[in-house]
Amino acid sequence: MKPVFVRPQSLTDKPFHFCPGCHHGVIHRLVAEAIDRFGVRERTIAAASVGCSVFLYDYFDIDVVESPHGRAPAVATGIKRTNPDKFVFIYQGDGDLAAIGTAEIIHAANRGENLTVVFVNNTVYGMTGGQMAPTTLLGQPTTTSPYGREFGQDGYPIKMTEMLAQLEGVGFAARVAVDTPARLAQARKAVFRAFETQLEEKGMGFVEILSSCPTNWGMKPLEAVRRIEREMIPYFPLGVYKERKGSDAL
Amino acid sequence: MPKLVIRDDRCKGCSICVEFCPKDCLEITDRLNPLGYRPVGLRDPEACTGCAICARMCPEVVIEVWK
């Protein structure tokens, strides 16, 4: 018998701590598959964030540096500049990348740091208890916006991929989702492209992945999966926003 | 015939695999696993084509597919 699907080698055998139906597990697997595919496991260093993805070091069979909240791009910059032969990726959530670490990600992107960024957008602060994030959709109730986010008071949800795609230092920017098998296949392709962007030294490879958070949305896993298509994709359109081609200089 | 290996002691019963199985051959069982969830089980092994959509959608990566 031949394997059709087995656990990627770069994932350790430790069970995930995530809530039932959380898409972090799927996204961890996509990243692990990309590490296996490009054969970079022995020279990969990740910079983990603070949030639900904080235990990255338990789940990946690679070296991981834990960063202060939001500062993963700064930590990764240091790792990559001192060890240019290493493969460095960042894994951040929306509270981490789009709120506390906005300055770090924008300037790392603008400097054209040769990093791969996996940005998990679930429109809420997960681990800290479901507070409103900059990506929270209008009208979405959270623990700090119990009547729903209201633009007069809280502003509009931030679109990171569109923003970063404008910067010259970014070689690849895409937004994908993992709620259906078809979109999952596209997400896998986008994560692979973001890895290739770093390996080809074309600047930052940025992938935003729309993900569910059943616990903090107050939904069952399947309802949460359906909310991605119903509410998130209309506001956060999917697609490749920027792709630097073969001979384009950085 | 394809073979599904479900590590049901790690399954959290989110039923995403059940929803997306094109042949509808998975189900949430009524027993409890050590985590306290009702894990998924293969209801109809004959209908399974080994497409591995369940395995790819599984957030816990508990399903392996062999063919």
Interface residues (C-beta under 8 A of the other chain):
Chain A: M1 K2 P3 V4 F5 V6 R7 L11 P15 F16 F18 C19 P20 G21 C22 H23 H24 G25 V26 H28 R29 T180 P181 L184 P214 P221 L222 V225
Chain B: P2 K3 R10 K12 G13 C14 S15 I16 E19 F20 Y37 G50 A52 I53 A55 R56 M57 C58 P59 E60 V61 I63 E64 V65 W66 K67
